[in-house]
Amino acid sequence: MQRIFSQCTKELSQFRRDRLTLSLAFILPLMTLIVFGFAIRLEVKDIPLTIQDLDATPLSRAYIERLFATNKFVAVNEQVQGYKAPELLIDRGIAKAAIIIPPRF
């Protein structure tokens, strides 16, 4: 424990002598915090979503309405028929995600 305390004392005395190191030790982390705080957002918004509803019951339609009520997703208006329709829309870059509601949902 004495070694750690001695090392801390030595480093603090070095900080007092070298003002540039002291300013860099406090300014760089502060600037990084400001840049990451304003530049990086983890908020998801307007994700193009395609839905394949194989059940077509009121429950599945209510589920779809609740998904879009979150305002996180945007419905893809492109209509492609067939079992592989969601994969085609994602492969073409039209949709970013797909939800497949199975029969007897």
CORCORGI-V976418 format. One record per pair of residues at least 12 apart in sequence whose ideal C-beta (glycine too) atoms are under 7 Angstrom apart, sorted by the first residue. I is the first residue (numbers start at 0). J is the second residue. Records with the same first field share a line. If there is no record, write none. Layout:
# CORCORGI-V976418
I = J  J
This chain:
# CORCORGI-V976418
43 = 71
44 = 71
45 = 73
46 = 71  72  73  95  96
47 = 73  75  93  94  95
48 = 72  73  74  75  94  96  98
49 = 75  85  88  94  97
50 = 63  98  100
51 = 84  85  97  99  100
52 = 100
53 = 99  100  101  102
54 = 100  101  102  103  104
56 = 104
58 = 104
59 = 100  104
62 = 100
75 = 88  93  94
77 = 93
85 = 97  99
